[in-house]
Amino acid sequence: MSLPTSDAQRVFTLSDFDFELPEALIAQHPAAERSGSRLLDDTGDVSVDRIFKDLPGLLRAGDLLVFNDTKVINARLFGEKATGGKVELLIERVLGGNQVAAHMRVSKKPEVGATIKMTCAPGQEDGLCATLLGRWPNVDGPIYRFVLSNDRGDDPYTLMERHGHVPLPPYITHSDSPEDVQRYQTVFAKNPGAVAAPTAALHFDEGVFAQLDAMGVHRAHVTLHVGAGTFQPVKTENIAEHQMHSEWYNVPAETQEAIAACKARGGRIVAVGTTSVRTLESWAKTGIASGDTNIFITPGFEFKLVDVLVTNFHLPKSSLMMLVSAFTGYDHVMGLYRDAIARGYRFFSYGDSMLLKRR
């Protein structure tokens, strides 16, 4: 499907993707029931207010839903330098050999080689510490490389599971709680590695899956380990100058086969979340089924695979606002967002969702 002529020819700037959002609409907690959240259905001529559990009735037998099965890890760790200064680490990636790549929040950066005593979970003291090796992925890299270790020689995943905190987004103001452990994770999460949830999939529960199965809607999975960069606003007014963050993805052979079968039967590829879009379109663009992607989808992008998108409402000036604008048209999306704000939809990770078709 071709892009709206105005979008294909227009030069967009960062300011085009800004909008005013009342703070009260930033969801601090999830809906009481996963599928009880609201869904703005934009697949018809006019947008319609629905409940998420209505989604199966908006799809067709033979469609293929593609989910991101990444699992959020307890990636936030707290500690203290030898000087008493507080340190916060957000583990972005496990590198092997007990090494991790992490964002570091600290008043004064420790010297390379310094070891930081990390805070253990109550009653679980095991000598957890982090030793700074340098920057990552190179000497000028934006984040840091550490060795995580403890008295027992446990691996980083075990250490984060035991001592780490749920890496809630910066706009969620409360500390992580047992509710977040359960609800900031999809019901089908499988492959550990994300520091942010694939939030569109948080609305799916067993009841919705049972309806989808009964209707003959197919399912497949990809993996993209969502990084903290997903929350970073684009900062360059000329969006072409933006350096997109890199994330690891995988499109399994069975999913490749399911996509081919769906296309052959005339079904639609329905991506659940922008991370599924980025994974599928990275594979379609490069032919590489597994690796790192820094794909940056902006108006003018030619989609090769995705026909329909389930997605939450995104931050102003974010790369994800640009992606949904590319998918269904800039003016159209900005109008939908104005309507959603007027109708009191809840925004961001714990917020409501929308169903978009490629226009």
BABATI-310482 format. One line per field, with one value per residue (C-alpha): residue in one letter; x, y, z; residue number from 1; chain. Coordinates in steps of 0.001 Angstrom, whole numbers, padded with zeros to 6 digits. Layout:
BEGIN
vopa: [a, ...] .
px: [X, ...] .
py: [Y, ...] .
pz: [Z, ...] .
bami: [NUM, ...] .
kero: [A, ...] .
This chain:
BEGIN
vopa: [m, s, l, p, t, s, d, a, q, r, v, f, t, l, s, d, f, d, f, e, l, p, e, a, l, i, a, q, h, p, a, a, e, r, s, g, s, r, l, l, d, d, t, g, d, v, s, v, d, r, i, f, k, d, l, p, g, l, l, r, a, g, d, l, l, v, f, n, d, t, k, v, i, n, a, r, l, f, g, e, k, a, t, g, g, k, v, e, l, l, i, e, r, v, l, g, g, n, q, v, a, a, h, m, r, v, s, k, k, p, e, v, g, a, t, i, k, m, t, c, a, p, g, q, e, d, g, l, c, a, t, l, l, g, r, w, p, n, v, d, g, p, i, y, r, f, v, l, s, n, d, r, g, d, d, p, y, t, l, m, e, r, h, g, h, v, p, l, p, p, y, i, t, h, s, d, s, p, e, d, v, q, r, y, q, t, v, f, a, k, n, p, g, a, v, a, a, p, t, a, a, l, h, f, d, e, g, v, f, a, q, l, d, a, m, g, v, h, r, a, h, v, t, l, h, v, g, a, g, t, f, q, p, v, k, t, e, n, i, a, e, h, q, m, h, s, e, w, y, n, v, p, a, e, t, q, e, a, i, a, a, c, k, a, r, g, g, r, i, v, a, v, g, t, t, s, v, r, t, l, e, s, w, a, k, t, g, i, a, s, g, d, t, n, i, f, i, t, p, g, f, e, f, k, l, v, d, v, l, v, t, n, f, h, l, p, k, s, s, l, m, m, l, v, s, a, f, t, g, y, d, h, v, m, g, l, y, r, d, a, i, a, r, g, y, r, f, f, s, y, g, d, s, m, l, l, k, r, r] .
px: [000000, 001456, 001977, -000207, 001419, 001747, 003735, 005988, 007012, 006966, 010087, 009246, 011023, 011049, 008537, 005957, 005747, 005168, 001813, 000454, -000524, -002250, -000197, -003351, -003554, -000162, -001191, 000649, -000943, -002451, -006180, -007707, -008032, -005537, -008173, -010409, -008338, -009748, -009080, -009393, -010428, -009282, -009801, -013058, -014033, -014317, -012546, -014633, -014223, -014009, -012687, -009589, -011444, -013384, -010196, -010839, -014076, -012102, -009769, -010445, -009993, -006636, -004990, -001643, -000885, 002864, 003941, 007281, 008037, 010884, 010887, 011562, 014456, 014858, 017445, 017623, 020273, 021271, 024644, 027161, 030699, 033494, 033118, 029468, 028076, 024886, 024915, 022043, 022618, 020152, 021413, 020854, 022427, 024114, 027368, 028785, 031529, 029493, 029890, 026949, 026369, 024574, 023415, 024872, 023308, 025882, 026997, 030693, 031725, 033994, 037403, 037823, 038634, 036595, 034289, 030881, 029090, 025538, 022444, 021210, 017590, 016551, 017806, 019728, 023165, 025706, 028411, 026923, 029249, 029889, 033361, 033652, 035627, 035049, 032512, 030387, 030149, 033462, 035752, 033381, 030196, 027182, 026903, 029253, 030655, 030728, 031472, 028676, 029781, 028916, 030266, 028523, 029674, 026120, 025442, 023987, 020454, 020370, 021759, 019193, 016348, 017418, 018417, 017149, 014084, 011493, 012827, 009713, 009748, 010872, 007343, 005996, 006617, 006206, 008807, 008303, 005807, 004521, 001818, 004527, 006382, 003242, 001757, 004873, 005306, 003281, 001494, 003592, 007037, 009715, 013182, 014872, 016604, 014295, 014544, 011144, 007968, 006465, 003504, 000836, 000978, 000291, -003447, -003650, -004922, -006070, -009665, -008612, -006370, -009258, -011460, -008725, -008206, -011938, -012071, -009200, -006763, -003201, -000308, 003463, 006350, 009490, 011978, 013305, 014987, 013624, 016303, 016065, 016535, 012861, 012074, 014622, 013113, 014612, 016685, 017721, 015244, 016425, 015217, 017574, 020438, 019008, 021173, 018773, 019576, 020400, 018474, 018887, 016116, 015278, 012662, 012462, 012102, 008587, 007505, 008971, 006926, 003765, 004153, 004573, 001505, -000528, 000372, -000436, -003947, -004657, -004498, -003161, -000006, -001091, 001902, 001378, 003416, 006051, 008804, 007170, 006959, 010645, 011614, 009529, 010477, 014177, 014064, 012080, 014525, 017801, 016949, 018794, 016638, 018721, 021053, 021067, 018769, 018755, 015947, 014410, 010936, 009719, 007125, 008198, 009131, 007835, 006378, 006902, 005121, 002868, -000761, -002375, -000881, -001961, -000108, -000262, -000150, 003406, 005522, 005738, 008854, 009612, 010767, 007592, 005374, 007259, 006715, 002931, 002824, 004677, 002264, -001099, -000351, 000972, -002100, -004333, -002326, -002119, -005899, -006363, -004136, -006121, -009328, -007833, -006778, -010231, -011836, -009590, -007598, -004709, -001229, 002107, 003148, 000261, -002222, -004797, -004212, -005247, -005815, -004428, -004450, -001780, -002987] .
py: [000000, 003373, 006139, 009230, 011572, 014336, 012080, 010656, 014127, 016075, 016832, 016176, 017706, 016631, 019308, 017699, 014769, 016812, 017091, 018240, 015381, 016015, 014324, 012702, 010551, 008884, 005501, 004736, 001311, -001261, -001780, -004157, -006815, -007128, -007293, -004802, -001874, 000365, -000122, 002650, 000810, 002671, -000052, 001407, 004772, 006371, 005459, 003550, 003198, -000465, -002733, -004795, -008092, -007006, -007438, -011000, -009813, -007178, -009754, -012374, -016123, -016718, -013577, -014065, -012279, -011856, -011378, -010475, -013213, -011382, -011540, -008467, -009024, -007392, -005130, -002303, -002708, -000293, 000029, 002207, 003271, 002945, 006715, 006239, 007687, 006046, 004126, 002850, 000411, -000496, -003642, -003249, -006497, -009639, -010067, -013389, -014234, -012529, -009243, -006904, -003622, -001120, 002466, 004040, 006803, 008269, 011719, 011041, 008192, 005617, 004813, 001849, -001158, 000107, -002390, -001246, -003056, -003697, -003931, -007487, -008497, -008738, -011986, -012853, -011341, -013017, -010409, -008997, -006482, -004823, -004040, -001322, -002437, 000573, 001873, -000161, -001061, 000768, 003227, 006103, 004080, 005605, 002954, 000918, -002599, -004303, -007702, -008808, -011281, -012722, -015252, -018182, -017538, -017058, -015815, -012317, -013591, -015387, -012325, -009988, -012375, -012504, -008893, -006744, -004543, -004340, -001684, 000473, 003332, 006787, 008226, 005680, 007363, 004539, 001953, -001542, -003698, -007296, -005997, -004780, -008116, -009746, -007041, -005517, -008874, -010595, -013828, -015696, -014132, -016705, -015390, -013234, -010077, -007038, -003995, -002752, -004708, -005102, -003178, -003808, -007489, -006764, -006608, -010242, -012881, -016475, -015430, -013383, -016211, -018702, -016398, -015957, -019717, -020315, -017776, -019345, -016479, -017839, -016896, -016707, -015252, -013257, -012037, -008508, -007635, -004151, -001736, 001354, 003431, 002858, 005592, 008076, 011039, 011935, 015080, 016276, 018615, 017126, 013569, 012191, 012974, 010784, 007825, 004953, 002522, -001077, -004138, -007891, -009724, -013176, -014402, -018202, -020509, -021564, -017913, -017349, -020318, -019048, -015655, -017262, -019446, -016420, -014450, -017472, -017820, -014082, -013415, -010272, -009930, -008302, -007062, -006875, -003831, -001674, -004117, -006817, -004307, -003403, -007085, -008131, -005155, -005541, -009126, -008154, -005351, -007230, -010922, -011445, -013470, -012934, -010146, -006526, -003912, -000137, 000286, 003770, 003862, 007343, 008659, 007602, 004070, 001284, -001533, -004968, -007260, -005678, -004961, -004231, -002994, -003314, -000632, 001496, 005316, 006648, 009487, 012839, 013252, 009524, 007237, 005213, 008236, 008396, 004675, 004819, 007977, 006099, 003184, 004914, 008505, 011457, 013721, 010742, 009655, 013161, 013430, 010084, 011227, 014455, 012391, 009910, 012708, 014281, 010895, 010311, 007339, 006290, 006620, 004772, 001357, 000703, 002592, 001708, 000598, 001240, -000942, 000589, -000518, 000441, 003379] .
pz: [000000, -000929, 001592, 001688, -000833, 001732, 004110, 001396, 000232, 003483, 005503, 009161, 012146, 015777, 016762, 014477, 016905, 020045, 021813, 025155, 027465, 030801, 033523, 034902, 031734, 032346, 033754, 037005, 037479, 035094, 034642, 037215, 034498, 031617, 028888, 030691, 029393, 026673, 022958, 020381, 017216, 014114, 011528, 010192, 008695, 012146, 015392, 017947, 021727, 022717, 025488, 024751, 025099, 021954, 019886, 018608, 016960, 015028, 013461, 010788, 010581, 008923, 010331, 012091, 015366, 015940, 019574, 021139, 023691, 025443, 029238, 031377, 033772, 037195, 035625, 038187, 040913, 043653, 045364, 047148, 046244, 048792, 049363, 050344, 047092, 045820, 042524, 040393, 037534, 034796, 033072, 029338, 028157, 029519, 027574, 028784, 031247, 033992, 032128, 031618, 029797, 032025, 032343, 035477, 037556, 039963, 041111, 040319, 038016, 039701, 038233, 035894, 038073, 041022, 042696, 043911, 046733, 045540, 047725, 048265, 048770, 052446, 053956, 050760, 051499, 049197, 048565, 045363, 043719, 040361, 038980, 036337, 033244, 030979, 028467, 026056, 023180, 022601, 024426, 023614, 024173, 025914, 028645, 030831, 031071, 034473, 035932, 038274, 040923, 044320, 046824, 045109, 041532, 040257, 036718, 036064, 035365, 038718, 040492, 038927, 039671, 043332, 044010, 041172, 040850, 038064, 035644, 035609, 033074, 034259, 034068, 036595, 039914, 042464, 043437, 042063, 043934, 043748, 041359, 038970, 039122, 037730, 035513, 033906, 032156, 029445, 030369, 027765, 028441, 027647, 026726, 029428, 028264, 028117, 030368, 029200, 028546, 025060, 026412, 023756, 024705, 028393, 027553, 026393, 028820, 028566, 027862, 024828, 023603, 023869, 021757, 019155, 018906, 018544, 015693, 013750, 014319, 014266, 016571, 016208, 018215, 017620, 020215, 020589, 023869, 024474, 025689, 027864, 024722, 023971, 026543, 025219, 023403, 020053, 020688, 017228, 015507, 012215, 012834, 010175, 012589, 015371, 016415, 017027, 019856, 018970, 020188, 019647, 017773, 016430, 013938, 014416, 011419, 012490, 012552, 009091, 007895, 009636, 007926, 004493, 005109, 006250, 003122, 000944, 002400, 002131, 005863, 007481, 009559, 012833, 014829, 018589, 019542, 017908, 018929, 016781, 013912, 014234, 014350, 011346, 009200, 010110, 008877, 005755, 004947, 005507, 005168, 008476, 010875, 014021, 015119, 016231, 014724, 014955, 012412, 012621, 011101, 010167, 007688, 004212, 005334, 003092, 005161, 003659, 006126, 008747, 007826, 011216, 014500, 018133, 020087, 023226, 023223, 023005, 024373, 022584, 020412, 020623, 017822, 018458, 017629, 014342, 013733, 014179, 012038, 009306, 009625, 009392, 008346, 010331, 010265, 010973, 014039, 015476, 015129, 016876, 019733, 020137, 020248, 022720, 025074, 024845, 025602, 028623, 027355, 029604, 028102, 028011, 029369, 031779, 029622, 026984, 023405, 019831, 016770, 013577, 009955, 007444, 005384] .
bami: [1, 2, 3, 4, 5, 6, 7, 8, 9, 10, 11, 12, 13, 14, 15, 16, 17, 18, 19, 20, 21, 22, 23, 24, 25, 26, 27, 28, 29, 30, 31, 32, 33, 34, 35, 36, 37, 38, 39, 40, 41, 42, 43, 44, 45, 46, 47, 48, 49, 50, 51, 52, 53, 54, 55, 56, 57, 58, 59, 60, 61, 62, 63, 64, 65, 66, 67, 68, 69, 70, 71, 72, 73, 74, 75, 76, 77, 78, 79, 80, 81, 82, 83, 84, 85, 86, 87, 88, 89, 90, 91, 92, 93, 94, 95, 96, 97, 98, 99, 100, 101, 102, 103, 104, 105, 106, 107, 108, 109, 110, 111, 112, 113, 114, 115, 116, 117, 118, 119, 120, 121, 122, 123, 124, 125, 126, 127, 128, 129, 130, 131, 132, 133, 134, 135, 136, 137, 138, 139, 140, 141, 142, 143, 144, 145, 146, 147, 148, 149, 150, 151, 152, 153, 154, 155, 156, 157, 158, 159, 160, 161, 162, 163, 164, 165, 166, 167, 168, 169, 170, 171, 172, 173, 174, 175, 176, 177, 178, 179, 180, 181, 182, 183, 184, 185, 186, 187, 188, 189, 190, 191, 192, 193, 194, 195, 196, 197, 198, 199, 200, 201, 202, 203, 204, 205, 206, 207, 208, 209, 210, 211, 212, 213, 214, 215, 216, 217, 218, 219, 220, 221, 222, 223, 224, 225, 226, 227, 228, 229, 230, 231, 232, 233, 234, 235, 236, 237, 238, 239, 240, 241, 242, 243, 244, 245, 246, 247, 248, 249, 250, 251, 252, 253, 254, 255, 256, 257, 258, 259, 260, 261, 262, 263, 264, 265, 266, 267, 268, 269, 270, 271, 272, 273, 274, 275, 276, 277, 278, 279, 280, 281, 282, 283, 284, 285, 286, 287, 288, 289, 290, 291, 292, 293, 294, 295, 296, 297, 298, 299, 300, 301, 302, 303, 304, 305, 306, 307, 308, 309, 310, 311, 312, 313, 314, 315, 316, 317, 318, 319, 320, 321, 322, 323, 324, 325, 326, 327, 328, 329, 330, 331, 332, 333, 334, 335, 336, 337, 338, 339, 340, 341, 342, 343, 344, 345, 346, 347, 348, 349, 350, 351, 352, 353, 354, 355, 356, 357, 358, 359] .
kero: [A, A, A, A, A, A, A, A, A, A, A, A, A, A, A, A, A, A, A, A, A, A, A, A, A, A, A, A, A, A, A, A, A, A, A, A, A, A, A, A, A, A, A, A, A, A, A, A, A, A, A, A, A, A, A, A, A, A, A, A, A, A, A, A, A, A, A, A, A, A, A, A, A, A, A, A, A, A, A, A, A, A, A, A, A, A, A, A, A, A, A, A, A, A, A, A, A, A, A, A, A, A, A, A, A, A, A, A, A, A, A, A, A, A, A, A, A, A, A, A, A, A, A, A, A, A, A, A, A, A, A, A, A, A, A, A, A, A, A, A, A, A, A, A, A, A, A, A, A, A, A, A, A, A, A, A, A, A, A, A, A, A, A, A, A, A, A, A, A, A, A, A, A, A, A, A, A, A, A, A, A, A, A, A, A, A, A, A, A, A, A, A, A, A, A, A, A, A, A, A, A, A, A, A, A, A, A, A, A, A, A, A, A, A, A, A, A, A, A, A, A, A, A, A, A, A, A, A, A, A, A, A, A, A, A, A, A, A, A, A, A, A, A, A, A, A, A, A, A, A, A, A, A, A, A, A, A, A, A, A, A, A, A, A, A, A, A, A, A, A, A, A, A, A, A, A, A, A, A, A, A, A, A, A, A, A, A, A, A, A, A, A, A, A, A, A, A, A, A, A, A, A, A, A, A, A, A, A, A, A, A, A, A, A, A, A, A, A, A, A, A, A, A, A, A, A, A, A, A, A, A, A, A, A, A, A, A, A, A, A, A, A, A, A, A, A, A, A, A, A, A, A, A, A, A, A, A, A, A] .
